[in-house]
Amino acid sequence: MCLAVPLKLTHIDGNDGVAERDGVSRRVRLDFIKEPRLGEYVIIHAGFAIERLDEARALADIKAAEEIEDEIRKLRV
């Protein structure tokens, strides 16, 4: 199963970029995002930014993912 996750763009160099969540950075491709901007949130799938997200939506999605991650951690104990 593949997941698409929201990350915040922290570096842009042409169609290459770096995006991060919770201090974890990933190299990403920006080919599908017209005029990407530092600090904006994008959905990343298979290493490509595929969609822009407004900050409120991105933060809500991140919060939901963190809640799921917390529940998974509880099951492992």
PAMIKOL-643467 format. One record per residue (C-alpha): residue number from 1; x, y, z. Coordinates in steps of 0.05 Angstrom, whole numbers, plus 5000, padded with zeros to 4 digits. Example, Ala and Ser with C-alpha at 12.3 -4.5 7.8 and 13.67 -1.06 7.14 Angstrom:
1	5246	4910	5156
2	5273	4979	5143
//
This chain:
1	5000	5000	5000
2	5025	5070	4983
3	5008	5132	5023
4	5009	5204	5002
5	5030	5250	5059
6	5031	5325	5069
7	5099	5356	5078
8	5123	5429	5082
9	5171	5454	5028
10	5236	5477	5060
11	5282	5482	4999
12	5271	5491	4924
13	5322	5484	4868
14	5286	5482	4802
15	5244	5418	4800
16	5281	5389	4860
17	5261	5405	4931
18	5264	5385	5003
19	5202	5377	5045
20	5195	5359	5118
21	5149	5337	5174
22	5168	5332	5247
23	5242	5344	5232
24	5246	5289	5179
25	5266	5315	5111
26	5255	5282	5044
27	5281	5300	4975
28	5222	5310	4928
29	5208	5326	4856
30	5166	5387	4841
31	5149	5374	4767
32	5074	5372	4779
33	5069	5436	4821
34	5065	5501	4784
35	5108	5554	4817
36	5122	5519	4883
37	5136	5565	4942
38	5177	5556	5005
39	5135	5543	5066
40	5075	5515	5030
41	5048	5446	5042
42	5045	5394	4987
43	5021	5322	4983
44	5080	5276	4968
45	5070	5209	4934
46	5127	5165	4910
47	5176	5223	4917
48	5134	5272	4876
49	5095	5332	4900
50	5027	5319	4868
51	4981	5371	4900
52	4984	5436	4939
53	4948	5440	5006
54	4927	5500	5046
55	4959	5502	5114
56	4895	5487	5154
57	4881	5424	5113
58	4953	5401	5117
59	4956	5410	5192
60	4890	5373	5201
61	4916	5315	5158
62	4981	5314	5197
63	4943	5313	5263
64	4900	5254	5239
65	4962	5216	5217
66	4995	5228	5285
67	4933	5201	5320
68	4935	5138	5278
69	5010	5130	5291
70	4998	5137	5366
71	4945	5082	5364
72	4992	5036	5325
73	5047	5048	5377
74	4998	5028	5432
75	4984	4962	5397
76	5058	4945	5394
77	5067	4950	5470
//
